[in-house]
Amino acid sequence: MDEKELIRLKEDIKGKLSELKNILPERVDPAFISHKSKIPYKIFEARASLLWRSYELGINAFQLLNTNNVASGILLTRGYIETLSMSYYFSRYTFSRCNAYFNSNSK
C-alpha cells in the first residue's frame, strides 16, 4: 500500500466517522416515541446505544492507530466490528419481528 492510498483511506475513515457522528441521537424521549407501549422506546434506546458505542470505539481506534498504539487500536477496532455485527443482527431481528407482526394482523 503506497502513501497516497493510505492517506485516502484515512480521509475516508474520517468522513465515515463524521457521518456517524451526525446521526447520533442526543436524547431519547419515551413519551415522544409511544404512549401505549415500551417496546418501541426500548428498540430505539438499544439502537441509540449501539450507535454511540460504534462512534466512540471507531473514533478512539482511529486515534490510537494514528499514534502508533497498534495493540490498543486493534482491540478497539475489533470491538467496533463486533458492535457493527450486533447492530446488523439487531436490525434484521427487529425487521423480521415487525414483518411477522404486521403480516399476522393483516389477515
C-alpha positions in Angstrom: 0.0 0.0 0.0 1.5 3.3 -1.0 1.4 6.6 0.9 -1.3 8.2 -1.3 -3.7 5.2 -0.8 -3.1 5.3 3.0 -3.9 9.0 3.1 -7.1 8.4 1.0 -8.2 5.6 3.3 -7.6 7.7 6.4 -9.7 10.5 4.9 -12.4 8.1 4.0 -12.5 6.7 7.6 -12.7 10.3 9.0 -15.6 11.0 6.7 -17.5 7.9 7.7 -17.0 8.6 11.4 -18.2 12.2 10.8 -21.3 10.8 9.1 -21.9 8.5 12.0 -21.5 11.5 14.5 -24.1 13.4 12.5 -26.8 10.8 13.1 -26.2 10.2 16.8 -29.3 10.9 18.9 -28.8 13.4 21.7 -31.7 12.2 23.7 -34.3 9.5 23.6 -37.8 10.7 24.8 -40.1 7.8 25.6 -43.2 10.0 25.5 -42.4 11.2 22.0 -42.0 7.6 20.7 -45.0 5.9 22.2 -47.6 6.3 24.9 -49.0 2.8 24.5 -46.0 0.5 24.7 -42.5 0.4 26.0 -41.2 -1.8 23.2 -40.7 1.0 20.5 -38.8 3.0 23.1 -36.6 0.1 24.1 -35.8 -0.6 20.4 -34.9 3.0 19.8 -32.8 3.1 23.0 -30.9 -0.1 22.1 -30.3 1.3 18.6 -29.0 4.6 20.0 -26.7 2.9 22.5 -25.2 0.8 19.6 -24.7 3.9 17.5 -22.9 5.7 20.3 -20.8 2.7 21.1 -19.8 2.4 17.4 -18.9 6.0 17.2 -16.8 6.0 20.4 -15.0 2.8 19.5 -14.4 3.9 16.0 -13.0 7.4 16.8 -10.8 6.1 19.6 -9.5 3.2 17.5 -8.7 5.7 14.7 -6.8 8.0 17.0 -4.8 5.2 18.6 -3.8 3.7 15.3 -2.7 7.1 14.0 -0.4 7.5 17.1 1.1 4.0 16.5 -0.6 2.4 19.5 -1.3 -0.6 17.4 -2.3 -3.2 20.0 -4.9 -0.9 21.7 -6.1 0.3 18.3 -6.6 -3.3 17.1 -8.6 -4.2 20.2 -10.9 -1.2 19.8 -11.2 -2.0 16.1 -12.3 -5.5 17.0 -14.9 -4.0 19.4 -16.1 -1.7 16.7 -16.6 -4.6 14.3 -18.4 -6.7 16.9 -20.7 -3.7 17.6 -21.5 -3.4 13.9 -22.2 -7.1 13.8 -24.5 -6.7 16.8 -26.2 -3.8 15.1 -26.8 -5.7 11.9 -28.3 -8.7 13.8 -30.5 -6.4 15.9 -31.7 -4.6 12.8 -32.5 -7.9 11.0 -34.2 -9.3 14.1 -36.3 -6.2 14.6 -37.3 -6.1 11.0 -38.3 -9.7 10.9 -40.4 -9.4 14.1 -42.2 -6.3 12.7 -42.9 -8.1 9.5 -44.3 -11.1 11.3 -46.5 -8.9 13.5 -47.9 -6.9 10.6 -48.4 -9.9 8.4 -50.3 -11.8 11.1 -52.5 -8.8 11.8 -53.3 -8.1 8.1 -55.2 -11.4 7.6 
